[in-house]
Amino acid sequence: MTVPFSVIVLNEATNEQINAVHEALKQHTKGWWHHFDNTWIVGGQLTAGEWLDVVTPLIPEGRASVLVVQLPAEVQQRQSWAYYGIEGPKRSMWLAQNLGESARVRANVP
């Protein structure tokens, strides 16, 4: 059985809200990828709406917003992804283990 994955993105959240969301996500899944600011890819059995229910109480006021996109299982089986940036192989290891081999991983070495 394929584990559903969701992408969760916060916009204009405070540091306190970001930290609270990160802790809540860790409590609701055994696996996540979080190498871009305010963006997580999480595995688990929760739907996009259920992830939203986990996150929104942690950002109740101000300008913060959240987007949750669930990757359907049939898309995951034929997905394609690629990565470019610092520590490419290290930062993309979780993605490779959970989403399959990438189209390309490149690292920019300063």
Secondary structure, DSSP 8 states (H G I E B T S, - for coil): ----EEEEEEES--HHHHHHHHHHHHHH-S-EEEEETTEEEEESS--HHHHHHHHGGGS-SSS-EEEEEEE-HHHHTT---EEEETTHHHHTHHHHHHH---SEEEE---
